[in-house]
Amino acid sequence: VQLVESGGDLVQAGGSLRLSCTASATIFSISSMGWYRPAQGKQRERVAHISIGGATSYADSVKGRFTISRDTAKNTAYLQMNSLRPEDTAIYYCTTGNIWQTLYTPQRWGQGTQVTVSS
């Protein structure tokens, strides 16, 4: 299963980026989708996830600034990132996964896309 990510770039603080992640139609239709990034003290932290039905969840650090969405017709998940801060600088990884009682468990990982926010 291949996850193809794009959209990472260098942006100034306060700017916006949109990350995209495309999966095969078969996998996308049966998978929840999530975005992760490295974090201090953790291997990676979950930034956001979205269920097959469109229910979303966010890390406290990005609530109100990031929006995750999915487009079934394009087999693509998006992460719209607004009001970016230097501390958002990271490699962002797309995942497919499952949700059990609100807990998202990633199963497949993309190669990552670099987001750099300059101050």
Buried (B, 14 or more C-beta within 10 A) or exposed (E): EEBBBBBBBEBEBEBEBBBBBBBBEEBBEEBBBBBBBEBEEEEBBBBBBBBBEEEEBBBEBBEEBBBBBBEEEEBBBBBBBBEBBEEBBBBBBBBBBBBEEEEBEBEBBBEBBEBBBEE
